[in-house]
């Protein structure tokens, strides 16, 4: 199996290269975009403007979906409370917070994994995992590999550590990464510092994970085709935005101010053919500036041009109109948001005085995409709890409702439901963002007798004849 691990490491490194399907997405999420096209002889000034033109919309777009995916419970059918065994495991593994690692990984890169290691549920970063499947419909992989970190050897070298999952075993491997202590490095990029050297793998021990198969559960953004994530199809549109901003900055840099012209000017020139000698008997040296303008005219907003000749004429060109540039940028951003099925609220500058019902209509496409994510990810979480051994028949994860609604509108609807016979205790759960703790407190308070109940009980007791 060591050959399998070695090949999987090579495939993982290739995918995380600058233009690999993982590395390309991560590079764009971090703002390290391909700069807009420039001529080969472009100056450093052009390159600086091109770097300033990078306007990264991709993290905002993917974050819009990830921030609205939150598992808030695990219940059977119409049960009012969570399944205690499964929810205790969920809480003990800190999945209320760590579920975001899995959701973001699947949205950004297309696929992420959750590993059930004994009684522990682990959520490794999607960009550090690699898995081989026997077929596309297989529920669990043949083998899985995850990079778990680095260790500093006594020699000062950094050893990259991997866990290789196959069958019922988890084998830890190490290899020299090519980095050494004392070399400046970006903590977010383990391949920085020196070139990566793929050394021989060293076996660092084997343990059991408690199952006779590889207990990795796959989370995919789509099931009917290649799971490539939200970011990769939008990279060309992001490049279009960067190019539009680049053209705008070039216009602002070179043509924001009126460019002046002049004809009929007499420019003074250096008439000294030789330089004065350093010493009395030293030979004369030719003047390198002989015949060149002494003070060439320079165009700047803080310089004034003067001429004593009556034949001189001055003029200026019109300032560049950047309205078209701004329209192109706006059109590119709208296209990115529309194709990415994001919320139009991202472009808040175009929206004002919109009611809650109107916001829900604008976000219809985004909510449909969120629904697809919840369906796919929900089935995967159910499988995770089933592998862990705490699932219940008919139970499934419960997603928090994040759709914006007017609170007054919600209360009005709940009151009408109560008026037609729905019990008030059963309506508490329909209040947005109410927690399980609050639900328990409200149900406990609702079960207590009210003042009217105590008064009615006292009247009843007084009407009973004494024995």
HUQUIGI-V325665 format. One record per pair of residues at least 6 apart in sequence whose C-alpha atoms are under 6 Angstrom apart, sorted by the first residue. I is the first residue (numbers start at 0). GAP is how many residues later the second one is. D is the distance in whole Angstrom. If there is no record, write none. Layout:
BEGIN
i=I gap=GAP d=D
i=I gap=GAP d=D
END
This chain:
BEGIN
i=14 gap=6 d=5
i=14 gap=7 d=5
i=15 gap=6 d=5
i=15 gap=7 d=4
i=16 gap=6 d=5
i=17 gap=6 d=5
i=28 gap=30 d=6
i=30 gap=25 d=6
i=34 gap=15 d=6
i=35 gap=207 d=5
i=49 gap=196 d=6
i=52 gap=189 d=6
i=52 gap=192 d=5
i=52 gap=193 d=5
i=53 gap=188 d=5
i=65 gap=38 d=6
i=69 gap=329 d=6
i=69 gap=330 d=6
i=70 gap=327 d=6
i=70 gap=328 d=5
i=71 gap=326 d=6
i=71 gap=327 d=5
i=71 gap=328 d=5
i=72 gap=9 d=6
i=72 gap=324 d=6
i=72 gap=325 d=5
i=73 gap=8 d=5
i=73 gap=9 d=6
i=73 gap=322 d=6
i=73 gap=323 d=4
i=73 gap=324 d=6
i=74 gap=7 d=5
i=74 gap=8 d=6
i=74 gap=320 d=5
i=74 gap=321 d=6
i=75 gap=318 d=5
i=75 gap=319 d=4
i=85 gap=304 d=5
i=101 gap=10 d=6
i=104 gap=7 d=5
i=104 gap=21 d=5
i=105 gap=6 d=5
i=105 gap=114 d=6
i=105 gap=115 d=6
i=106 gap=122 d=5
i=106 gap=123 d=6
i=107 gap=121 d=5
i=107 gap=122 d=6
i=107 gap=123 d=6
i=108 gap=119 d=6
i=108 gap=120 d=5
i=109 gap=110 d=6
i=109 gap=111 d=5
i=109 gap=117 d=5
i=109 gap=118 d=4
i=109 gap=119 d=3
i=110 gap=108 d=5
i=110 gap=109 d=5
i=111 gap=14 d=5
i=111 gap=107 d=5
i=112 gap=104 d=6
i=112 gap=105 d=5
i=112 gap=106 d=6
i=113 gap=8 d=6
i=113 gap=9 d=5
i=113 gap=102 d=6
i=113 gap=103 d=5
i=114 gap=6 d=6
i=114 gap=7 d=5
i=114 gap=100 d=6
i=114 gap=101 d=5
i=115 gap=99 d=6
i=116 gap=92 d=5
i=117 gap=91 d=5
i=117 gap=92 d=5
i=127 gap=18 d=6
i=127 gap=19 d=5
i=128 gap=16 d=6
i=128 gap=17 d=4
i=129 gap=14 d=6
i=129 gap=15 d=5
i=130 gap=12 d=6
i=130 gap=13 d=4
i=131 gap=9 d=6
i=131 gap=10 d=6
i=131 gap=11 d=5
i=132 gap=8 d=4
i=132 gap=9 d=5
i=142 gap=22 d=5
i=142 gap=23 d=5
i=143 gap=20 d=6
i=143 gap=21 d=5
i=144 gap=18 d=6
i=144 gap=19 d=5
i=145 gap=16 d=6
i=145 gap=17 d=5
i=146 gap=15 d=4
i=147 gap=13 d=6
i=147 gap=14 d=6
i=148 gap=12 d=5
i=149 gap=9 d=5
i=149 gap=10 d=4
i=149 gap=11 d=5
i=150 gap=7 d=6
i=150 gap=8 d=5
i=151 gap=6 d=5
i=155 gap=24 d=6
i=155 gap=25 d=5
i=156 gap=23 d=5
i=157 gap=19 d=6
i=157 gap=21 d=6
i=157 gap=22 d=6
i=158 gap=15 d=6
i=158 gap=16 d=5
i=158 gap=17 d=5
i=158 gap=18 d=6
i=159 gap=14 d=6
i=159 gap=15 d=6
i=159 gap=17 d=6
i=160 gap=12 d=6
i=160 gap=13 d=5
i=161 gap=10 d=6
i=161 gap=11 d=5
i=162 gap=8 d=6
i=162 gap=9 d=5
i=163 gap=6 d=6
i=163 gap=7 d=5
i=165 gap=48 d=6
i=166 gap=45 d=6
i=166 gap=46 d=5
i=166 gap=47 d=6
i=167 gap=40 d=6
i=167 gap=43 d=5
i=167 gap=44 d=5
i=167 gap=45 d=6
i=168 gap=38 d=6
i=168 gap=39 d=5
i=169 gap=36 d=6
i=169 gap=37 d=5
i=169 gap=38 d=6
i=170 gap=34 d=6
i=170 gap=35 d=4
i=171 gap=32 d=5
i=171 gap=33 d=6
i=172 gap=28 d=6
i=172 gap=29 d=5
i=172 gap=30 d=5
i=172 gap=31 d=5
i=173 gap=27 d=6
i=173 gap=28 d=5
i=174 gap=24 d=6
i=174 gap=26 d=5
i=175 gap=23 d=6
i=176 gap=19 d=6
i=176 gap=20 d=6
i=177 gap=18 d=5
i=177 gap=19 d=5
i=178 gap=15 d=6
i=184 gap=7 d=6
i=184 gap=8 d=5
i=218 gap=158 d=6
i=220 gap=6 d=6
i=236 gap=99 d=6
i=240 gap=88 d=6
i=240 gap=91 d=6
i=243 gap=85 d=6
i=247 gap=77 d=6
i=254 gap=65 d=6
i=255 gap=63 d=6
i=256 gap=62 d=6
i=257 gap=59 d=6
i=257 gap=60 d=6
i=257 gap=61 d=5
i=258 gap=57 d=5
i=258 gap=58 d=5
i=259 gap=55 d=6
i=259 gap=56 d=4
i=260 gap=53 d=6
i=260 gap=54 d=5
i=260 gap=55 d=6
i=261 gap=51 d=6
i=261 gap=52 d=4
i=262 gap=49 d=6
i=262 gap=50 d=5
i=263 gap=47 d=6
i=263 gap=48 d=4
i=264 gap=47 d=6
i=267 gap=25 d=6
i=267 gap=26 d=6
i=268 gap=22 d=6
i=268 gap=23 d=5
i=268 gap=24 d=4
i=268 gap=25 d=5
i=269 gap=20 d=5
i=269 gap=21 d=5
i=269 gap=22 d=6
i=269 gap=24 d=6
i=270 gap=19 d=6
i=270 gap=20 d=6
i=271 gap=18 d=6
i=272 gap=14 d=5
i=272 gap=17 d=5
i=273 gap=11 d=5
i=273 gap=12 d=4
i=273 gap=13 d=5
i=274 gap=10 d=5
i=274 gap=11 d=6
i=274 gap=12 d=5
i=276 gap=7 d=6
i=340 gap=24 d=6
i=340 gap=25 d=5
i=341 gap=24 d=5
i=342 gap=20 d=5
i=355 gap=49 d=6
i=384 gap=6 d=5
END
